[in-house]
Amino acid sequence: MNQETIPAANQSHPLQKPLMLIAIAVMFAGILVAGAIVATQILPMPSLLKSEDAAVIPIDEDQKSAPKEVKDGIVSLSLGNDPVLGDKTKAKIAIIEFSDYECPFCKKFHTETLDTLIKDYVDTGKAVLSFKDFPLSFHEPMASKEAAAANCVQKLSGDKTYFSYSALLYKNTATNGKGMTDTKMTDLAIGLGIPREVFADCVTKNDFKDEIEQDLAEGEEATVTGTPAFIIGTLGSDGSVTDGVKLVGAQPLEAFRKALDAQLQ
């Protein structure tokens, strides 16, 4: 086992079966009524779409930033405004990590494997690395608290400092929701040159709740069910990541090399 997954739903409640029978009866009655209405119609309903618009599906503003599709195991999404390590103008591929700061398997990946991947693929300009928050419910509230602190570091000092802070969080956390003290999180940020008062003010405001929830939603649409999970795909000039394949868990280094090299071909 090298990944923490979202727990399965609880067993069914004793009242669930009678309620289900009632629901089925109501649905059956509705079908009968609908059939009667259709049978009594004389004129067909007019089309609500012009012929030239028939194949167009409206997309609202909230959907534009969401992952586009998961088809036959191939994932397409976007870097968005999440932190990125590496040169986006040179890299051919992107590694998007969905991770939880309290996940012990995420810590294993960050302390044992990530540095080599950065050295061999990010520092050489072949790939960029991006981080999306995927805090698991049974690690709360600490997982989201640490995610918000890391987002504050990105806001206050940029992406490079974000990844330095991220590494420190994984190095110092006790994992499994135990985390670390607020003082320790603050001291780690101060050690990277961020003033105590500025960091504390950012954390107190909790401005990143929506950002974290957006990352969670993207992960769910990309069929992420646990952490860590990685999407490795082709990087576009607009920050899009297409033809992505999913790698699940704190896999051995060679598994990452195989997936990355295949995408680079």
C-alpha positions, -999 to +999 in steps of 0.1 A: +000+000+000+016+032-011-013+056-012-040+069+011-075+066-004-108+082+004-127+058+027-157+039+014-192+050+024-207+035+056-230+005+056-267+012+046-291+025+073-319+002+084-345+026+070-329+027+036-348-002+020-383+010+028-374+045+017-360+031-015-393+012-022-413+044-017-390+063-040-394+036-067-432+038-064-432+075-067-409+073-098-431+047-114-462+069-109-443+099-124-435+078-155-471+069-159-482+106-157-455+117-181-466+090-206-502+102-204-491+138-210-471+128-241-499+107-254-523+137-253-499+161-271-512+173-306-484+196-317-447+188-314-426+211-291-405+236-311-367+233-310-350+257-285-318+258-306-311+271-341-298+245-365-263+260-365-262+259-327-275+224-323-241+209-315-230+237-291-231+231-254-231+263-233-202+266-208-205+289-178-176+309-164-171+284-135-166+255-158-139+272-179-111+265-153-122+229-147-105+198-161-118+192-196-121+154-198-111+120-186-114+096-215-100+061-218-076+069-189-063+101-206-066+132-186-066+169-197-064+198-172-045+230-165-018+243-143-040+273-135-025+295-108-010+266-088+027+268-080+051+256-107+087+246-104+107+247-137+108+266-170+074+265-186+088+280-218+112+251-223+095+220-208+078+195-230+058+179-202+042+186-168+041+166-137+010+176-117+009+162-081-023+160-061-011+157-026-020+160+011+006+174+036-006+150+062-004+119+040+026+096+051+029+082+016+032+118+002+059+124+028+077+093+016+076+105-020+088+140-011+116+128+011+128+098-009+120+104-046+112+140-055+147+155-053+160+131-079+131+138-103+137+175-099+174+171-107+169+148-137+138+163-153+129+197-139+164+212-136+173+199-171+143+217-186+125+185-197+095+190-173+078+213-149+063+202-115+031+216-103+013+210-069-024+208-063-039+205-029-059+173-021-064+173+016-082+141+028-111+145+052-096+122+079-065+144+080-084+175+088-082+202+100-044+200+098-041+191+061-060+222+049-043+244+075-009+234+062-021+238+026-033+273+034+000+282+050+019+270+019-004+290-004+004+321+017+041+315+011+034+313-026+015+346-025+041+364-004+073+350-019+066+332-052+066+297-065+103+288-058+099+296-021+066+277-021+084+245-030+111+252-004+083+256+022+065+225+010+096+204+015+100+217+050+063+209+058+068+173+047+101+170+065+086+183+098+050+170+099+041+140+121+015+131+094-019+114+098-035+146+110-010+152+138+009+179+118+028+205+137+022+235+159+013+269+145+046+282+159+065+257+139+047+265+107+054+302+113+091+296+121+095+276+089+082+306+069+103+331+088+134+309+080+126+315+043+126+353+048+089+360+053+082+384+081+063+369+110+035+395+110+029+393+073+027+355+073+004+355+104-019+380+088-022+360+056-029+327+075-055+344+097-074+358+066-078+322+052-081+335+017-073+302+001-103+281+010-118+284-025-084+277-041-080+245-021-116+234-029-110+241-066-079+218-065-100+191-048-127+194-075-101+192-103-087+161-087-121+144-084-128+152-121-095+136-129-105+105-110-081+110-082-093+090-052-062+092-029-028+107-024-003+110-038-015+109-074+002+123-104-009+134-138+019+134-164+011+150-197+021+173-226+025+209-215+010+236-238+021+272-240-012+283-223-005+261-193-028+233-205-017+197-198-031+173-223-028+135-230-020+130-194-016+096-178-021+090-141+004+075-118-009+065-084+010+063-051+045+068-039+059+046-066+096+036-069+118+061-088+120+038-119+082+038-122+083+076-125+112+074-150+093+050-172+062+072-172+082+105-178+104+090-205+074+077-224+058+111-224+090+127-236+093+105-267 
